[in-house]
Amino acid sequence: MIDYQIVVANTGDETLTNVAVTDPTLGVAYATLASLAVGASVTYTASATVTQAELDAKAAVPNTAVVTDDQTPSQSSTVSTTVSL
């Protein structure tokens, strides 16, 4: 099992509205935030089950989260976690 923490932070200079966070890799859509104030952040958690094939390959398992809002272009972040026994 891989546990993820997805942190969405407003580092800009205006309140963001209709902030939507998705994790297409895990097939998760989190609740849309009506607004996210300047300097504020919110943390989501998710888990992924590691397959036997991923364990056998001892390869990195990628995950990507995407955030959209009404003020800025879509942003994404990807992390890869190497799995082994």
SULVENVEN-V876409 format. One line per field, one symbol per residue. burial: b if it has 24 or more other ideal C-beta (glycine too) atoms within 12 Angstrom, else e. Layout:
burial: ???
//
This chain:
burial: ebebebebebeeeeebeebbbbbeebeeebeebeebeeeeebebebeeeeeeeeeeeeeebebbbbbbbeeeeebeeeeeeeeee
//
